[in-house]
Amino acid sequence: MNLKWISIVVFCLWAGLPVAGQEIKPPKNVLIIITDEQSADAISAVAGSRYFHTPNIDALAKNGVRFARAYCANPLCTPSRSSMFTGRYPHELGVMDNKSAATGNASFPVMGTYFTAKGYETGYVGKWHVPLFPLKNTSVSGFQWLQNNQLGGADSLLPGAAVQFINKKRAQPFLLVVSFVNPHNICEWARGDQLPDGAIGVPPALAECPPLLPNHAPTFNESDINREMRRFTQSSPQFPVGNFTDSQWRAYRWAYYRLIEKVDAYIGTVLKALKASGQYENTLIVFLSDHGDMQGAHQWNQKTVFYEEAARVPFILSSPGLKPGTSDDLVNTGIDLIPTICAYAGIDLPAALPGCNVLKPDPRRQYVVVANRLAVGKDIPGKKTFKPEGRMVRSDHFKYWVYDEGKRRESLFDMDEDPGEMQDLARLPQYREVLEAHRHYLKEWAKKYSDNKALEMLKDQNL
């Protein structure tokens, strides 16, 4: 047998297919595109194109499966990304905010290691922000090919690097992650700082700016912990929106949309290169964001809180082999991303991973759980340390959360009747049974995944 035939036999065995009797299908590529701080509805395919247009993300939604109820594991960069790239909950990693990675648990395998071990060529382009697992340490992250991995800015450099990787000559399949910073620059815009990835111009006349969100006002019957968090956060120079007028909030939304359009154009360059390379038909494209942005909802900007605008994220799977549509299955992108892409690629995973393949969802899943710890940068002089930690349960019809501070620490919302989360039901007697059910969900989950902090929150409330 000559070398050519030996190579074919080895490739077929590696791919898990018989040498004869079946069509030899090449292993499948995976392309993951991540934006930073993009809310679930902040694409024109969902929100409409009156004030912005995202044709490239829209095309992925049209040709793929869009998960309308996907939530990040924690609505903040480092804990969310740490979860996404390990498949573990933030409390398992010990990473609850952007500063806690130094004391976290670095014993878990990272996404790239699964694919590298299977023979994939693995590449990572752009923002990482998972300091617990250094990207440049290939033995830890598993990613072999790295380009333009600065923490902030540099989005304009990413499409070229991604195209370079896509066009490489290779015999094996690939996993490529392209991680953009925008629309995260909205944080700098709100502070009046220079935008790391370039200016976006001056807002137009007010009539041309998007309107305020329908849920711009604070929640009725708002809990004291939520009210205190907003007041405390807006006392920080990092979040200078406490005195924003309606006009300023509308300009904020205009700027946010411009940043999304900017990153959508970059995404288009990557997708165009994939199609031109002839590999589109054999590639699963995953689009998601690490968390959203509040955009003035309940008079908040940025993220961290459990409201929909911050915690619910876009999650789209697009491949010629998938039937297009919209799914209402509950998803936690932190724990479900790795099981999903590995199932697609035929990679076996440890049974201990808590997530599931969302293309074959677990019918027993009644809820997903999200964690947070409020992060406001530097402590404010004269104010006690204020870093409330919370857990959120999203069930089919309701959302519940509880914090470890405050006199009224719990909130409950009917997400079918009140998707804007305008009416907190936690203290209404007619919702007592619903409240108890969600306390039970959280307790059940906390025991299963050894989240002692969540159990303490429930115990502190005599729950």
HELIX and SHEET records of a PDB file:
HELIX    1   1 LEU A    3  TRP A   14  1                                  12    
HELIX    2   2 SER A   44  ALA A   47  1                                   4    
HELIX    3   3 PRO A   55  ASN A   63  1                                   9    
HELIX    4   4 CYS A   77  MET A   84  1                                   8    
HELIX    5   5 PRO A   90  LEU A   93  1                                   4    
HELIX    6   6 SER A  100  THR A  103  5                                   4    
HELIX    7   7 MET A  111  ALA A  117  1                                   7    
HELIX    8   8 THR A  138  SER A  141  1                                   4    
HELIX    9   9 ASP A  155  LEU A  157  5                                   3    
HELIX   10  10 LEU A  158  ILE A  166  1                                   9    
HELIX   11  11 ILE A  186  ARG A  191  1                                   6    
HELIX   12  12 LEU A  206  GLU A  208  5                                   3    
HELIX   13  13 ASP A  224  THR A  233  1                                  10    
HELIX   14  14 ASP A  246  ALA A  276  1                                  31    
HELIX   15  15 TYR A  280  ASN A  282  5                                   3    
HELIX   16  16 ALA A  297  GLN A  299  5                                   3    
HELIX   17  17 GLU A  308  ALA A  311  1                                   4    
HELIX   18  18 THR A  333  ALA A  345  1                                  13    
HELIX   19  19 PRO A  429  TYR A  431  5                                   3    
HELIX   20  20 ARG A  432  LYS A  448  1                                  17    
HELIX   21  21 ASN A  452  ASP A  460  1                                   9    
SHEET    1   A 8 TRP A 145  GLN A 147  0                                        
SHEET    2   A 8 GLU A 121  GLY A 126  1                                        
SHEET    3   A 8 PHE A 174  SER A 179  1                                        
SHEET    4   A 8 ASN A  29  THR A  35  1                                        
SHEET    5   A 8 THR A 283  SER A 289  1                                        
SHEET    6   A 8 PHE A 315  SER A 318 -1                                        
SHEET    7   A 8 GLY A  64  PHE A  67 -1                                        
SHEET    8   A 8 GLY A 325  SER A 327  1                                        
SHEET    1   B 2 ALA A  70  TYR A  71  0                                        
SHEET    2   B 2 VAL A 331  ASN A 332  1                                        
SHEET    1   C 4 TYR A 367  ARG A 373  0                                        
SHEET    2   C 4 GLU A 389  SER A 395 -1                                        
SHEET    3   C 4 PHE A 398  TYR A 403 -1                                        
SHEET    4   C 4 GLU A 410  ASP A 414 -1                                        
END                                                                             
